[in-house]
């Protein structure tokens, strides 16, 4: 039995949020690449150079397969959805790209940009959180910066606005992956992380590790933990490192750190020899006892 393809997010959201229908329509014309400029509501803030080069190679061979959604603005055109394709088309030296031109309000443009990005599989967690919040804000009729507080309030007191809860249930059901309650309790917190931790997430750090490291106020300690996280330390391992050490049992803390495979590898040769010498002395003292 052939499995039916699941509709794109834009199609699943049609009727739930305004303005997403344009994403599924064919190109209406072509426009010069230089007449377009990036949109103000793009959830993406980082475009990996390697991925752009790969897309540019594909565009050289096949062209731009999906049109960009643009809106007239300020004597030119603003890209609402498709900035990554536009950047790759410039790298591929294309002069024109296929576009769908629509007169959209700021709210409609913000929503379309968010939905278009959520249909991609290579968003980093920060970008995905921003996009989901933008869609949720549209459904709730609030500004994106007000959406987290509104979501938290509805999670605590759903009976105060059951209609909004029903909209969110339907909306996040169409988006897939998680419920809105899970989203607001877990992943939405990445937007409150320190800048250095957000930058690490943007570069690919698992958001669960980032949430642990982000609780550390000291910048130097946070940098140390970020380095460990990038090198493969687990979420549980990071949590263990943040547990307060009992002053009455320093030996237990030393033993725990020595059991960590990263501890000795971070030392230079001289310090490592000193540690090994001390460990031999400790072993001799224990043997004497």
N, C-alpha and C positions, 0 to 999 in steps of 0.2 A: 504494500500500500504506500503510495507516494505521500510524503508529509507536506502539508501546505506551508508555504513560507509565511512567517509572522509579519504582519504589516509594520511598516516603519513607524517610529515614535510619532512623527508628525501626523500620520494618518490616524493613529490611535488616539491622539489628543484632539483631533478635529471635533468641534462641538463642546469640548471642555474648556478650552481657552481660545481667545480670539486671535486671529491673524496667522495661524499656522498652515492654513490651506495652501498658501502660495508656495510652500516648500516642495510640493509634489507636482507642480506644473512645469511644462516644458519651456525652454528658452523662447523669448519673444523677439530677441534681436541680438546683435553683437555690439560691443563698445570697445574703443581703444583702451588698452591697459592703463595708459597714462591719465585717462579721464576719471579713473576710480581712485578712491582713497579709503583707508581702513575705517571701520565703523567705530562709533563711540561706545557700543554696548557689547563688544567682543569679549566673551568670557576667557578666551585664551590670552595669556600674557607671555607665553614661551613657545617658540616654534623651533623644534630641534633641527639644526642645519642638515644633519644626515638624512632625516626623513624628508625634508624639503627637496634635497638633491634627488632622492629616489623618486619622489612624485614628479619632479621636473623631467626626469628621464622618461617616465611613463607618458607625460604630456607630449614630449617630443615625438613619441611613437604613435600615440593614439589621440592626441588632442585633449581638451577639457571635456570630459564626458558628462558632467553634471553642471548645469548653469549656475552662475552666481546670482543671488538675490540682491538687488541694489535699489536704492531710492534716490530720487533727485534731491540735491541739497547744495545750496551755495554756489550755483553755477556749474556744478559737476554732479558726480554720483558717489554716494556713500555705500560701501559694502555692508550689507546687513548680514548675509550668510555666505561664506565661501572665501574668507580672507586667505586661508592656507592655499587654496587653489590659485588665487590671484598671485600670491608670492611665488609659488612654483612656476606659474606661467611666465612671470618676469624673468626667472632664472632660465627658463627654456627659450627666452627671446621671442615670445609670442607678441604680436602687435595688437591683437584683438582677442576677446574672450566672449563666450556666449553668456547672456544675462537675461534675467527676468526683472523688468522694471516695474516697481509698485510704489504708489504713494502711501507711505506708512507713517503713522505717528511714532513718537519716541517709544511709547509703550509697546506698540506692535513690533517695532524694530528690535527692541530688547528681547521680547518673547521669541521672535523668529530666530534671532541669533542664538539664544539659549537652546531651543529645541534642535536646531541644526547641529550644534556641537554635541548634544547628547546622543545624536545618532552615530557619532564617531566612536571608535573603540580605543583611540589612543589619547584620550584626555587624561591629564594627571588629576589626582584627587581634589586639589584646590580648584581647578577649572570646572570639574564636574559639580562640586559643591556650589560654586557661584551660579552655574547654569541651572541647577535644580532649585536654588533659592529664587532665581529670577522667574521661573515658571510658577513656583508656589506663590510668589508675591502677586503675580498677575491674577491667579485664581482667587486670591484673598482680597484683591483690590487695595493693596498697600505698597509702599515703596520697598525695593529690595532690601535696603538697610533696616527696615522695620520688620521684615519677614521672620528672622530668628526669634525675636521676642514674642511675636504673634503665635508662632508655632509652639513655643514653650508654654504659652498661656493656654492654648487649646489642648495641649497634652495634659496639663494639670487640671483644667476645668472644661472638659468636652461638652458638658451639658449646657454651657452658656451660649454656644453657637453650634448646634448640631448640623445645620445646613453647611457651614464651613468645613466641619469635620467630614461630612459626606463628600464634598468637593475634593478635599485632600485625599480621601481614600480612593476615589475614582482616578484622580490625577496621578498619584504615585503608583496605582495599579497599572495605568497606561505606560508610565515611564519604566516600570519594571525594576528588578533588582532588590528593592527594599521598601518597607512601609515608611510613611512620613514620620511616624513615631520613632522608629529605629534611626532614621536619618538625623532627626533633630537631637537625639540623645547621644549619638556617636559621632558621625562624620562632620556634622555642621561645626563642631568645635575646632576644626582645623583653621577656620578663619580667625580665631583668637590667638593662634600660636605666635611666638616671637618671630621676627623677620628672618633670622638665620635658619630657623626650623622650617618656616614656610618655603624658603629657597631650597632646602634639602628635599622637601616634598615635591617641589616643582621639578627637581632633577631626577625624581624617581623613588625617593625614600617612601617605604610603606607608611601610610598615614597612622596605623596603629602604633608603630614605633615612635612616630613624630609626636603623638599625643602624650606618650610617656616622657619623652625628652623635654617636651614643651613645658612641663611642670617645674622644671629647674630654673630658678631665678638667676643664679650665677652664670655669667656668660662663658667663663673659662671651663667650668664644669660641664656646661651644656655642649660646648665644642668637643670636649673629650667623649661625651656620650654619643654625639652625632658621628664621630669618627668610628666608634665601636659599632654603631647601628649600620653604617655604610659597609663595614667589613663583615657583617653577617651576624652580629649579636641578635639574639631572639628578643621578643617582647618580654618574656618572663625574665630573661637575663638582665635586661635593662631595669626592670622593676626591682630585681634583687639588689642591684647596685644602688638603688635609691632608698632602700630600707635603712633606717638608722642603726648604726653600730652600737652594740651594748658595751659601755665602757668597762663593765666587769668581766668581759670575756674577749680581750684583744686577740688571743690565740685563734679563736674561731674565725674571726674576720681575716687574719693572715692566711689561715688554711683555705678559706673560701677563695681568696684572691689567687693563691698559688694554684688552686685547682682549675682556674680559668686558663684556657690555652692561650689567650691573648696577653696575659700578664707579662710573662718573660719575653715574649716576642717584641714588646714595645720598648724594652730596655736596650741601651747600647751595650757593646761587648764588655766594657769595663764594669758597668753596673751589674750586668748579668753574672760576671765572675764573682763579684763581691757577694751577691745574693746566694750563689751556689756555695761559696765558702762559709757563709753564715749558716746555711742549712746543714752543711756537714758538721759544723760545731754543735748545732742544736741536736743533731742525731747522736753525736758522741756523748753529750750530756745526758740524753735520755737513756743511752745504753749503760751509762755509769749507775743510773738509778735502779 
